[in-house]
Amino acid sequence: MVNKALVIGGGVAGIQASLDLADRGTEVYVVEKEPSIGGRMSQLDKTFPTNDCSICILAPKMADCFGHSNINVMTYSEVQDVTGSAGDFTVTVLKKARYVDAEKCTGCGECMEKCPVKKIPNKFEMGLGFRRAIYLPFLQAVPRIATIDAENCLYLTKGKCGNCAKVCQREAILYDQKDEIVEINVGAIIVATGYDVWDPTPASEYGYGRYPNIYTAMEYERLICAAGPTQGHMERRSDGKRPKKIAFIQCVGSRNVQMGRPYCCSVCCMHATKEAILAREHHDDIESFIFYKALRTFGKGFNEYMERAKSDYGVVYINSDATVQENPENQNPIVVYDLDGHIEKKEVDIVVLATSLIPRPETRVLAEKIGISVDQFGFLESVDKLLAPLDTKIPGIFLAGYCHEPMDIPEAVAQASGAAARASEVMEVG
């Protein structure tokens, strides 16, 4: 048996699984497709139900993972193929070119300041902000190594500029760097690829993409985060004014048979409650209204959290489906809903949509490559939800986190530790 493990995905579940395995003496390879580990949790402002700073919890774990002597972090990389069997897998990994020497770069940022390409929509900021052609994904990125966006770099596309190479005192810029194929041998694999946020544009009844003051819940997270594109200042897209009335609409795209996602995303009721509380903590005159189909605040302390939102923060919960229109005079969204059989309208400053959380499209492709099953929605399937909830049909390959099924952060972390324990059993580590 090979006492090495592969963890696919560097979010909080992947980080936890890696640390658990590494602390047992197993050598771990973490493969993350983005330039930094951290996953979706790194984009959140706070976590419920304690409202603790998300990155304050996550950043030490990111640093521990990257700095652990038994963990090899491979960012900006993707698994291409898996062969072999439990105890002896051969994994082919594509390491994409950063065009930056990872050994020399310190992430000082001088190259970014001199880059003339400034208006590239920032994926980490959910498109609410911009980045340069050479960039760090976010302030606390791990590893702290710059990446050049080959599609937008003037030197790589047109042979012009080269400012980053001129100002880099450590000579870390490598315009001729190539993608690299690496093979690693491991005894067990944990898949923790996380989730994506569904684009609600097709659901025209909410006006997303047509009305400027409609946001997704993840966009709102970046809007209120002090490290976000507006430094935590709540500003409307249309005019930059601070909102005073916010409507949160639940189950946008989820619990919806017509949209093909009848499942509950598990976290959205608590997520909206947290976001409404944070709005009031930013400005005590903000009014928040949460439109819901059915409140699902299960879990220790969660119902109390919702009751505190009502009593201490004035959050109003309205049991109704809702659609959105717009007041053309001021671009205020107008929420249309049913109250005891009567159609009501409420004009607000912004609307926040709790969009469906879905498996990443790449996860289905990965599943086909390594031979594990997905369900009708694209979530990775275990052998048995009760008796073997973390095991796949391929012995030695295990699941953890939201790629497996909807769950919150504590459950994802618990699953990660469970998957690490199962992987250790396969490799016969004591």
N, C-alpha and C positions, 0 to 999 in steps of 0.2 A: 504494500500500500504506500502511495505517495503522500507524505505528510505536508501537502501544500493544498491550498484552497483558492478558488476564484470566486469573487463577489462581483456580480454584474450590476452596476448602479451605485453611485456615490452619494445618495441621499441619506437621510437620518437612519433608515433601516439598514442600508448597506454599510454605513459607518459603524453602527452598533454591532452588526454581525462580524465585521472585520476585527473590531477591537476584542470581541469575545474570543474569537479564534486565535488571534495573535497572542492574547494573554495566556492561552493554553499551550503556547509553544509552536503553533502552526504558522508556517510562512503563508502569507495571504497576498494575492494580487487583486487590486480593486480596479475595475475597468469602468470609466465614466466617460460618456460621450461629450460632455461639455468641458470647457477649459478649466473648470473648478469643481471640486466636490461641494456638497451642501444641499443640492436638490431644491425641491419646492419650499422646504422649511426655511431656507435662507431668504426667501422672498417675503415671508410673513413679518408683520410688524410685531405682533404679540401672539401669545398662545393662550387658549382658554383652558380651564376656567380661572386661572390665576392672574391672567393678563401680564405674565412675565415677558420680558423682551426675548423674542425668538432667537435672534442671532447671538444674544448673550448666552443662551443655553447651548446653541449649536456650535459656535466658533471654537470653544475649547475642545469639543469632540473632534472637530475638523482638524485642529492642530495636533491633537493626540494621535489621530489616525495617520496623518501625513508623517509625523515624526517617529512613529513606532518602529522599532528596529526589525520587527517581523512583518511589516506591511509595505508592499510596493504599490504606490498609487500611480495608475496610468490614466491621466486625464486626456481629453481630446482624442479618445480612442474608442474603437468599437469592435465587438466580437464578430468575427467573420465566419468561423466554423468550429464545430466541436466533434471530435471523434473519440472512440474508446469507450470505456465502461467504468463503473464505480471503482474508485481506488486508483484509476490510471486513465485520466482523460487527457487528450491533446487538444489544446485550444489555440486557434489562430486569431490573432488580434491585429487590427489595423491601427497604427499610431499615425494620426494625421499631422502633417507639417504645420508647426506654429510659425515657422520662419524666424524663430527666436531660439537662441541657445539657452536651454533650461538650466545649464550649470552656471552660466554667467549672469543671467538676468536677475536683478534684485527687485524688480517691480517699482522702481523709483518714480516712474511716471514722466520723466523728462521727454521721452520720445512721443508720448501721447500729447503733451502740450504743444509740440511742434508739428503735429500731423495736420495737414490742411483739410483733410476730409472729415467734416464735423457732424454731418446731418444723417447719420445712419441710425434708423430706429433701434432702440436698445431693447433687445429681447428680454433681458432680466427685468427691466422696468415696464414690461408689458406694452412696449411701444409708446409709453407716455413721455419718455425722455430720449435723448440721443447719445451716441457714442462716436468715437473716432474709428478710423480704419485699423489702428493699433490700439489695443484696449485691455483692461482687466474687466472681467464680467461684473464684479462689484467690489466694494471697498475691502471686505474681509476675505477675498478670494484665497483659496488654498488649492494648489500652490500659488504663490504670488509671482506669477510669470506672465508677461505680456503675450498676447496672441495677435498676429496680423490677419485681418480678414482679406483673404486672397481675392475675393470678388470685388472689393472696393478699394484696394490699395493701388494708388496711382503708379507705383514702381512696378508692381507685378502685372498690372493690366496694360500700362502704356509705356513703361520704361522711363517714366518721369519721376520727379520729386526725390525720394531717397533721404528725406529729412531725418527719419528715425535713425538710420545708420550713421548720419553725420553727427548727431548729438549724443549718441550712446557711447559713454566713456569706457564702458566695459567691452565694447565691440561684440555685442550679443546678437545683433541683427544678422540673419542668415537668409538672404533672398533666394538662395539656391537650394535650400533645404527641401527634401523630398519626403513623401509618405513612406512609412516603413512597415513591413510585415514582421510580426514577432510570433514565435510559437512558445507556449508555456505548457508544462506538464503538471497537472493537479490531480488530487484524489477525490475532490468533491467540488460542487458548484452551487452557489446560492444566487438566485435571480431576484433582484430588488430594484426593478426599473421604474417604479413610481407611476405617476399619472400625468395626464394632460388636462387642460381646461378646454371644454367645448366652446367653439365659436358660435355665439347665439345669433349671428346675422341671418341664418335661414328662418329663424322664428320671428317673422316680420311684425307680429303683434306687439313685440317689446320695443321696436324702433331702434335697436342697437345698430350702429353704423349709419343710420339716417338722422337721428337726433344726437347732437353733440354731448348732451349732459346725461347720457346713459352709460354706465360703467359695468364691467364685470366685477365680481367680488375680488378677484386677484388684482385687477387694476386699482381698486379702492385700497387694497393693502399697500400698494406702492405709493398711492396718493397721500396716505396718512403717516407713512413711515418717515422718520426724521432723516434717514439716509436716502430717501427717495428723490424723484426728480424735482419735487417742489419743496424739499427739506421739511416735509411734514405739514406744510401750509395747505389747507384744503381750498383748492381753487377749481372753479368750473372750467370746462373746456371752452365754452362759448365766449366768456367775457372775463375770466379770471377772478370773478367775485366769490366770496366765501358763501357756501350754502348754509341755510338756516333750517331747511326742512329736507329730510332725506327719507326716501321710500326704499325698502329692501323687499325684493320680490323673490320668493323661494321656488325651488323645483323648476327652474328654467331649463328645459330639455331632459330632466330626469323625472322619474315616476310618470312617464309619458309613453304610452304604447305606440302612438303615431310616430314619435321620434325614434322609436326602436330602443328606448332605454327606460323600461318600466321599473328599474331598481332605484332604491334610495341611496344617495351618495354618503349617508351616514353622518357627515360632519356639518352640513350646511345650516341647520337650525342654530347650532351652537356658534358657528362661524358668523352668521348674521347678528346674533345676539352680542357677540364680542365686538363686532364692528360698530354696532349702534352705541354700545357703552363707550368705546374709544372716541366716537364722535362727540359725545357729551363731555368726555374728559378733556378734549381739545377746546371746546367752547360750550359753556354751560347754558347757552340759549338755543342750542340745536334741538329740534324735535325729530324723533325717529319713529317710523311706522314700518312694521314687518308684516307683510302679507304672506300667509302660509296656507298650505293644504292641510297638513297635520303636523303638529310639533313633535319632534322626536329628540327629546333632551335626555336620553337614557345615559346611564353611567353615574358613578359616584360624584355628587356635588353639582351635576349639570342642571337638575331641575331647580336647585337652590340658586344657581347662577342666573337662570332665566327670571326667577322671582325677584332677585336683586335688581336685575335690569329694569323690571317694571317699577319697583318701589323706590329705588335710589336714583335711577337715571331717566325715569319717565318714558321708557320705551313702550310704545303701544303696539300690541299684537292684534292683527285683524285676520280672522279666518275666512279667506276668500281667494279664489284665483284672481288674477289682475292682468290687464293689458295697459299699454301706454300710448297716449297721444301727445301732442305738443301744442303749447300756446305759441303761435307764430310771432306774437308781439315781443316776448321776452325770452323765448326758447326754453321756457320752463316745461318740464315733463308734467303731464296730467295722467294720474293713475285712475283707471276705470275699473271698478270692482262691484261685487254683489254683496249687499248687506241685508240679510233677512229678506231676500227676494226683491229688493229695490236696488236699482243701478245708482251707484254713487260715484262722484269724481273728487279727486284730491290733487290739487296743484302743489308740486314740490319743486325744490331747486335742482336736485339730482336724484336719479334712480340707480340702485345697485342691484344687479342681477346675480342670484346664486345659481350660476350655470352648472350644468352637469359636469362631473369629474369623470374622465374616461381613460381607459388604458391607452398608453402611447401606441401610435401606429407601428413604430419600430419594434414594439414588444411582440406583435404577431409575427413579424418577419423573423425575429430572433427565435421565437418558439418553433417555427418551421425549420430553422437551421439546426437546432439542437434536439428536435424531435419530441417536444412536450406539447400538451394539448391546451387549447384555449376554449372558453365557453362561447355562447352565442353573442356575447357582448364584447369579447376580446380579452377578458380577464384570464390569467393563467390558471389552469385547473390542477387541483391536487387529486391524489388517488381517492381519498375519502375525507369529506369535510369534518367528520367526527373522529374517526379512528386514525387517520393519517393526514391531518390538515396542511402540513408543510411539505409533504412528499409528493413528487411528481411520478408519472408512470415510468420515468427513467431512473433507476436506482442511482443514488449519489448526487441527484440534482434536486434542490430544495427551493422553496418560495418564501418570500417575506415582504410584507408591506402592501401598498395599495395596488401593485400590479396583480396581486392575487385576488383581492376583493376590497370593497370600500371599508375604510377604517380611519380612526384618528391617529395622532402621533404616538400616544402611549401604547396603543395596541400594535402599531407597526414596530415599535421598539421591542415589545415583548415577543412578537413573532420573529424578529431578527435574532434575538437571543435563543429562541427555540430552534430556529434553523441552524444556527451555529452549533448547538448541542447535537443536533441530528447529523450534521456534517462531520463532527468530531467522532461520532460513533462509527460512521462509515470508514473513517481513516484510522480507527482503532487507537485514538489518542486518549490517554488515561484521564 
